[in-house]
Amino acid sequence: MVENHILKSNARYQLGSNIFHKQWLTLLLILLINSLLVSAAASVLAGVGQLLIVGILNYGIARLTVTTVRTGKEFSFNDLFCAINENWSDALVLGLLQSLFTFLWSLLFIIPGIVKSYSYALASYIQQDSENKNWEFCIQKSMRMMEGRKMQLFLLDLSFIGWYLLGFLCFGIGVLFVHPYHQMARANFYEALKASLGE
């Protein structure tokens, strides 16, 4: 499996290596639109609105980041909504059940919830990548792929804390620029893990 510092280096390269590059700014704009849609859905249907679209949007974010990792292609706004044309119902159900399962595990204390969230971390990537869009298949495959690898992804996420803190010191605006970097690093993790497993 590729080491985290290489995954991060690859992510920076795919984003154009600086925060004012077109690629970096495009993904930033896509992620802002994603957040605004989730917030709007939450305000319309308090408590459940965001759950009805989060799976669909996660599917799209997975598609556009993985596509760029594989091909170097520029990000496409259309990819954010690709689940609508491909299989919106399974994407919706996956988003709902991921959130529900993580919440239920969290009721047993915080740590089990965190562990399970890492077990399910690849489900949206798998769903957009596979002919089988069934939520159960995607969650089970994510759990299998993440066996013995949850710590590496946790450490990858942890390595961004310094960047996020620095972003907060820049009046919070800097955080916006860290998020695309983090998303691309996670997409690189998925692609590298998939290759190492021969998937």
C-alpha positions as CSV (number, residue, x, y, z in Angstrom):
1,M,0.0,0.0,0.0
2,V,1.3,3.5,-0.9
3,E,2.4,5.6,2.0
4,N,0.3,8.6,3.1
5,H,2.9,11.2,2.2
6,I,2.9,10.0,-1.4
7,L,-0.9,10.0,-1.5
8,K,-0.8,13.6,-0.4
9,S,1.9,14.5,-2.9
10,N,-0.2,12.9,-5.6
11,A,-3.3,14.9,-4.5
12,R,-1.4,18.2,-4.6
13,Y,-0.1,17.4,-8.1
14,Q,-3.6,16.5,-9.3
15,L,-4.9,19.8,-8.0
16,G,-2.2,21.8,-9.8
17,S,0.2,22.1,-6.8
18,N,-1.1,25.5,-5.6
19,I,-4.3,26.8,-4.2
20,F,-4.9,29.3,-6.9
21,H,-4.6,26.8,-9.8
22,K,-7.8,26.2,-11.8
23,Q,-8.2,22.6,-10.7
24,W,-7.9,23.5,-7.0
25,L,-10.4,26.4,-7.3
26,T,-12.8,24.3,-9.3
27,L,-13.0,21.5,-6.7
28,L,-13.3,24.2,-4.0
29,L,-16.3,25.6,-5.8
30,I,-17.9,22.2,-6.3
31,L,-17.4,21.4,-2.6
32,L,-19.0,24.7,-1.6
33,I,-22.0,24.0,-3.8
34,N,-22.2,20.6,-2.2
35,S,-22.2,22.1,1.3
36,L,-24.8,24.7,0.3
37,L,-27.1,22.0,-1.1
38,V,-26.8,20.0,2.1
39,S,-27.4,23.1,4.3
40,A,-30.4,24.1,2.2
41,A,-31.9,20.6,2.4
42,A,-31.4,20.6,6.2
43,S,-33.2,23.9,6.5
44,V,-36.2,22.7,4.4
45,L,-36.6,19.4,6.2
46,A,-35.0,19.9,9.5
47,G,-33.1,16.9,10.8
48,V,-33.7,14.7,7.7
49,G,-33.3,16.9,4.7
50,Q,-29.6,16.5,4.4
51,L,-29.9,12.7,4.7
52,L,-32.0,12.6,1.6
53,I,-29.3,14.1,-0.6
54,V,-26.0,13.3,1.1
55,G,-25.7,9.9,-0.5
56,I,-26.4,11.3,-4.0
57,L,-23.8,14.1,-3.5
58,N,-21.2,11.7,-2.0
59,Y,-21.6,9.5,-5.1
60,G,-20.8,12.5,-7.3
61,I,-17.9,13.7,-5.2
62,A,-16.4,10.2,-5.3
63,R,-16.9,10.1,-9.1
64,L,-15.2,13.4,-9.9
65,T,-12.3,12.9,-7.6
66,V,-11.6,9.3,-8.6
67,T,-11.9,10.2,-12.3
68,T,-9.2,12.9,-11.9
69,V,-7.0,10.6,-9.9
70,R,-7.1,8.0,-12.7
71,T,-7.1,10.2,-15.8
72,G,-5.9,13.7,-14.8
73,K,-9.1,15.0,-16.3
74,E,-10.4,18.4,-15.2
75,F,-13.2,18.3,-12.7
76,S,-16.7,18.4,-14.2
77,F,-19.7,20.0,-12.3
78,N,-21.9,17.5,-14.1
79,D,-20.2,14.7,-12.2
80,L,-21.6,16.0,-8.9
81,F,-25.1,15.0,-10.0
82,C,-24.2,11.9,-11.9
83,A,-26.1,9.6,-9.4
84,I,-29.4,11.1,-10.6
85,N,-28.9,9.6,-14.1
86,E,-27.2,6.4,-12.9
87,N,-28.9,5.1,-9.8
88,W,-30.1,7.9,-7.4
89,S,-32.2,5.5,-5.3
90,D,-29.4,3.3,-4.3
91,A,-27.1,6.3,-3.7
92,L,-29.8,7.9,-1.5
93,V,-30.3,4.6,0.5
94,L,-26.5,4.2,1.0
95,G,-26.2,7.7,2.4
96,L,-29.1,7.2,4.7
97,L,-27.9,3.8,6.0
98,Q,-24.3,4.9,6.4
99,S,-25.4,7.8,8.6
100,L,-27.8,5.6,10.5
101,F,-25.3,2.8,11.2
102,T,-22.6,5.2,12.2
103,F,-25.0,6.9,14.6
104,L,-26.2,3.6,16.1
105,W,-22.6,2.5,16.7
106,S,-21.8,5.9,18.3
107,L,-24.5,5.2,20.9
108,L,-22.2,2.5,22.2
109,F,-19.7,5.3,22.9
110,I,-17.8,7.5,20.5
111,I,-14.9,5.2,19.6
112,P,-17.1,2.4,18.0
113,G,-18.8,5.0,15.9
114,I,-15.5,6.4,14.7
115,V,-14.2,2.9,13.9
116,K,-17.4,2.0,11.9
117,S,-17.2,5.3,10.0
118,Y,-13.8,4.2,8.8
119,S,-15.1,0.8,7.9
120,Y,-17.8,2.4,5.7
121,A,-15.4,5.1,4.3
122,L,-15.1,3.6,0.8
123,A,-18.7,2.8,0.2
124,S,-19.5,5.8,-2.0
125,Y,-16.3,5.2,-4.0
126,I,-17.3,1.6,-4.5
127,Q,-20.9,2.4,-5.4
128,Q,-19.9,4.8,-8.2
129,D,-17.2,2.4,-9.4
130,S,-19.2,-0.8,-9.5
131,E,-22.0,-2.2,-11.6
132,N,-23.6,-3.4,-8.4
133,K,-25.0,-0.3,-6.7
134,N,-26.7,-2.1,-3.9
135,W,-26.1,-0.5,-0.5
136,E,-25.4,-3.7,1.3
137,F,-22.8,-4.8,-1.3
138,C,-21.0,-1.5,-1.1
139,I,-20.9,-1.4,2.7
140,Q,-19.8,-5.0,2.9
141,K,-17.0,-4.5,0.3
142,S,-15.9,-1.3,2.1
143,M,-15.6,-3.2,5.4
144,R,-13.6,-6.0,3.7
145,M,-11.3,-3.6,1.9
146,M,-10.7,-1.6,5.1
147,E,-9.8,-4.6,7.3
148,G,-6.4,-3.8,8.8
149,R,-6.3,-0.4,6.9
150,K,-8.5,1.8,9.0
151,M,-5.5,3.2,10.9
152,Q,-3.8,4.3,7.7
153,L,-6.8,6.3,6.6
154,F,-7.2,7.7,10.2
155,L,-3.6,8.8,10.1
156,L,-4.1,10.3,6.7
157,D,-7.1,12.4,8.0
158,L,-5.1,13.2,11.2
159,S,-2.3,14.6,9.1
160,F,-4.6,17.4,7.8
161,I,-5.3,18.8,11.3
162,G,-2.4,21.2,11.1
163,W,-3.6,22.4,7.8
164,Y,-7.1,23.0,9.1
165,L,-5.8,24.8,12.2
166,L,-3.7,27.0,10.0
167,G,-6.8,27.6,7.9
168,F,-8.8,28.7,10.9
169,L,-6.0,31.2,11.8
170,C,-6.6,32.8,8.4
171,F,-10.1,33.9,9.5
172,G,-11.4,30.4,8.6
173,I,-11.1,31.1,4.9
174,G,-8.0,28.8,4.7
175,V,-10.1,25.8,5.7
176,L,-11.9,26.1,2.4
177,F,-8.7,25.5,0.5
178,V,-7.7,22.5,2.7
179,H,-10.9,20.6,2.0
180,P,-10.2,19.9,-1.7
181,Y,-6.7,18.7,-0.8
182,H,-8.2,16.4,1.8
183,Q,-10.8,15.0,-0.6
184,M,-8.3,14.3,-3.2
185,A,-6.0,12.5,-0.7
186,R,-8.9,10.3,0.3
187,A,-9.6,9.5,-3.4
188,N,-5.9,8.6,-3.9
189,F,-6.2,6.3,-0.8
190,Y,-9.1,4.5,-2.4
191,E,-7.4,4.1,-5.7
192,A,-4.1,2.9,-4.2
193,L,-5.9,0.4,-1.9
194,K,-7.9,-0.9,-4.8
195,A,-4.8,-1.4,-6.8
196,S,-2.9,-3.1,-3.9
197,L,-5.8,-5.6,-3.5
198,G,-6.1,-6.2,-7.2
199,E,-9.7,-5.1,-7.3
